[in-house]
Amino acid sequence: MAADTQASGGELPGDPDAAIRHLYSHHAKALHGYVGQFCPDQASADDIVQETFIRAWRHLPQLSVNDQPLRPWLYRVARNLLIDANRAARARPMSAPGQPAGEIGTDSGLDEVLDRQLVLAALQHLSPAHQSVLVETFYRGGTMATIARELGIPHGTARSRLHYALDALRQHLDEHDAIAC
């Protein structure tokens, strides 16, 4: 009779780790089959079964004292977890992702493309020396010391070229704005 009680899960080993392994080996397959009928996917079913065994582990002292079969207790816990998951899913409203407020009314980056074209046209009006300093500084992220070394010019000359290049670029863009208005 003791072997029959142990097989049904009523008698658990004294060690908590051995007890939960015993429960899992005797009941996990049947519990997966039961839970799988009500879950939308395998991952959800696995989560419910795992949570059921976590709760069984937490209640091992009460389950070990009781001589009643454990499978009904496991099914009841799984059923309650399924109900809770269903309620939680219904409580979350289904909604479509909306556009952030900053993007409403824009033409999906058209302004950015136009700005790039304006800057490129303005760069083409600069001398090659001024272009190279601007490109190295702002597009490639170089420091003044690195740019001066790469271009073979003194540090002060690189700074001066950057200053005059930005000034010329600003003037060209201001002229374009005046024409556009």
N, C-alpha and C positions, 0 to 999 in steps of 0.2 A: 504494500500500500504506500510506503514511503517513496518508492520510485515513481509511482503514479502521481503522487502529490507534487514531487519535484518536477516531473515532466510538464505538469499543468502550470507550474510557476508558483505554487503556493508556499513552497519552502525554499528560502534563499540562503546561500552561503553567508558566513559571518563577515567576510572581507567585503567592503563596499565595491571595490573594483571587480572582484570575482562575481559579486551579486549582479552588477549591472551587465557584465559580459554574459552571464547566465540568462538574464532577462532578454537581452538583445538576441542571443542565439536561438532562444525558444519562441520569440514573439515578433521579431522585426519583419520577417517575410509576410506574415499574415497581416500585420499592421500596415505595411506598405500597400498590400492589395486592397485593404479597406479604404485607406486614405486616398489612394490613387484614383478611386472612382469619383471623388469629389473635387479634385484639384485640376486646374487648367493645364499644368505642366509637371514634369518630373521634379524640377527644382522645388516647386512649392510643396509637393508631396514629401520630398526629402526633408524640407524645413519642418514640416508638421511632425513627422516621425522623430526627428532629432529633438525637437522641443518636448515631445512626449516622454522620451527617455531621460531627458534632463530633469523633468519634473519627477519622474520615477526615482531617479538618483537622489533628489532632494527629500523624497518621502520614504526612503529605504527603511528607516527605523519603524515607521508605522506599518509599512507593507510586510516587513519581516515578522512582526508580532502576530499579525492576522493570519489565520489559516485558510482564508478564502482564496479562490483562484485569482490570479493577477491579470489575466487577459481581459476580463470585463472592465477592470479599473483602467487599463491602458486604452481600451477602446473609448471609454467615457471621456478620458482626458483628451484623446485625439479628436473626438467629436466636438468637445468644447472649443478646442483650438481652431477647428474648421469653421465653427460658427463665428468665433471672434474674427477670423481672417475674412470671412464673407461680409460681416458687418463693417469692418474697416474698409474693405474695397468699395462697398456701397456708399460709405460716408464721404469718400473722396470724389468730388465732382469731376466729371470728364470735361476737359476744356482743351481747346486748340491753342497752341502757343501763339501769343500775340506779338506784334512788332513793338520793339522798344520805342518810346516816345521820340527819341532823337532821329529815328529813321523814317518816320512818317513824312511823306511828301518828297523824299529824295528819290532820285532815279538810279538807285542801286550803284552808287559810286561814280556817277557821271561827273559830279563836281570835282572829285579827286582826279579823275583822268584829265579833265580840262585844266586844272591847276598844274598838273605835271607838264602838260603841253606848253602852257604859258612860261613856266620856269625854264623848260628846255629851249624855247625860242629866245628867251632873255639871255640864257647862257651863251647861245651862239653869237650874240652881239658883243661879247666880251673878247678880249685878247686871249691868245692861247696861254699866256703866263697866268692871267687872272683865272681862267677856266680851270687850269690844273690845280691851283691852290684851293679854289672852292670845292672841286670834286673830291680832292684828297681829304679836305676837312669835314665836309658834311655828308658825303656819300660813303666814304671809306672809313670815317671816324678817326683819322690820323691826328696826332698832336702836332703842334707847331714845330717842335724839335725834330720829330720824325719826318715831317713834310720838308723842312729845310734840308735835312740830310739827304732825303731821296731826290730832291730837285737840285741839289748841289749849290744852294744859295744860303747866305747868312740868315740866322733866325730873325733878325730885325726886318730883313727884306721880305721874308715870308709873311710876317705880321702886317707889313705895309701893303703887300699885294692883296692880302685877305681884306683889309680895311677898304681899299679902293675898289676891289671887285664887288664887295657887298654894296658899296655906295652906288656903283654903276648899275648893278642888278636892281636895286631899289628904285633908281631913277627910271629905268626902262619899264618896270612894272607899274610905276605911278603914271607914266605916259600912256601905257596901255589902258589903265583904268580911266584916265581922262578921255581917251578916244571912245571907249565903250559906253561911257555915260552920255 
